[in-house]
């Protein structure tokens, strides 16, 4: 599935099952919540914390939730994520063309 297809599928799902998009502010709060859930799993899986009994460990589920809410925000604010990602690649390539290659910390 392309990013464009994902944006269309999320929009169709919202219109079919979701009644309407939550407000942008609510979706921003939801996005923050989902990032926190991903952070909790990473802290337990790769950090020093341990999982609590019954706590879910599925990184892919949390990443998908983040992507879902991000796509919702993009749709409701008129952002074409494919175009935005292309522009981000261009920006980073121009800005960081040698930066990381020349970083002795990454050797």
Helices and strands as residue ranges (DSSP letters): H 3-17, H 24-45, H 59-77, H 81-96, G 104-106
